[in-house]
Amino acid sequence: MSVADVPGLRPTTDRIRETLFNWLMPYLGGARVLDAFAGTGVLSFEALSRGARFAELVESDATAARMIQDNIARLGAAANVSRGDARHLIRQGPSGPAFDVVFLDPPFADQDMSSLVDGLVQGAWLAEDALIYIEQESGRNLPDCVEVVRDKIAGGVQFGLYRARREGNS
């Protein structure tokens, strides 16, 4: 898989990815995946290789988005990449069925997870019992609107799987 050389691109480390996909294995079969800040697209490609049926990737950088599109074509992956701002897209609402797994790994300098998760819930992006992966700098607060499924800290990164709290489900 080719990876674009883009300033500020911070791919999820192999160690974190291994832990994440060990956690996700029971949930990936037939899942629809949204990768809101795709970067290299590695999380989506890994999910597809482990049984997810479709991945929607969103990437703001043109070079990275082209590289993801090239990888989709090369691999014949059941995926689509959209170039644009994930926050804007989330505010617009989904154009298709809800997602079972959502990856939220925005640049560390730009992390307002609460508004992202609120937008996913309010915009009907999430399937029933959807899992949300959040990766952020250690020490940052998690949104009040999520409940922990699994989480961990590795070096300067905190990451985990969460479920959105919905009204009447707190």
N, C-alpha and C positions, 0 to 999 in steps of 0.2 A: 504494500500500500504506500502510495506517495504522500508526502506531507509538505505543505507549503511552508516557506520560510517567511513568517509574518512577525513583525515586532510585537512583543507582548503576548504572543501565543504561549499558553502554559498547559501542555497536554497533561492529563491525569497520569500519574506515575504508574508503572507496572504493578508495584506493590498494592497501591490503593485499588487499582482496577481488578486485581485478583480477588481481593477481599469483597469488593462490590459485587462481582459476578458470582462469587460463592453465595452471597446473600440472595441474589436475584434468581438463581437457577430455578427454584420452584415456581416462579412467576412468569418466566419468559415465553413458554410455549404458546404460540399463537398471539402474542402480545403486539399491540400497536404502541410504538415508541415515539416520543417527541424529544428531540435534542435541541433545546432552545438556544444554546450558545455553542454551536457544534465545534468550532475550532478546527481540529483535524478530522472530526467525525468518528474517531476511534471508538467512542462509547456506543454509538449506534451500530457500527460495523460489528463490534463484538456481540452486541445484543442479537443482531441478525444471525450471526454464526452460531448462536446458542438457542435458536428457535423462535425468536420474534418474527412475526410475519410481515411487518412493515415499519419503516422508520421515516419520520419527517424531520429533516435537519434544517435549522435556521442559522445562518452565518452572515454577519455584517460585512466582513472583509471580502472584497471581490476576488482576490487571489486565492484565499482559502476556500471560498465557495466554488470556484472553478476546479480546484484540486479535488474537492469532495465530489463534484459532479463527474470528473474524470474517473475517480475511484468507483463510483456507482456504476458507470458504464463498463469499466474494465471487469468488475466483479459480477455484473449482472444482478446487482442487489435490488431487492424490493424496497426502494427508497426514493425519496424526493428531497432536493435541497432548494431552499428559498433564500435568496439574498435579501437581507434587510435587518432591521432592528427587532430583536425578539420582544422587547417591551411593547413596541407598537403593534406587532402582530398579535400578541396576547390580548391587548385592549380591543382589537378588532373582532376577536372570537374565531373559533375554528370553522373551517370550510367543509369538514367531514366528520366522521365518527370520533368519539372521545378516545383518549389515550389511556393505556393501562400503566405505562411507565413514562415518567418525565425526568429528563436530566437537566438540572439547573446548575451550571458551572460557569457563571459569568466572570469576567475579569475581576480580580480581587479589588481593584480600585473602584469598581462600580457595582456594589452589591446591596441592593435593597430587596432582600428576599421576601419580606412581608408583602410588598406590593405585587411581586411576581406571583406568589402563591395565591393571594387574594384574587388576582386577575385570572388565574387558572380556574379557581373555584367559581367565581362569578360568571366567567365566560363559558362555562360548561365544557371545558377542555378535558376534564378528568372523568374517566369511567368509574363506576362503583368500585370502591376499594383500591383505587389507583395508588401506585407508589411514586413518591417524588424523591429523587436523589438530589441532595444539596451538597456542594463542595464549596467551602469558603475558608478564609483565614481563621486560624485558631483564635479563640477569644471573642469572636463575634457572637451576638445573640441570635438565637433561632427565632423565626417568626412565631408569634403566639398562636397562629392559625394552624400549626402542625403538631402532630403527636409522633413521638419517636417509635420507630419499628426496630432499627439497629443504628448505632452510630459509634464513631471512633475518632481518635486524634492520631495523626502520623506526622511527626515533625511540626511544622507550622501550619498544617492543614487539618481542619475538622471536616468530616464527611459522614454522611449517613443516609439511610432510607427513612422516609417519613410518610405519614398519611395526612391529608388535609382534614382539619376538623370542620365538620359541616354543622349547620344549625341543628340543635337537638342531638348532636353526636359529640359533645364535649367531655 
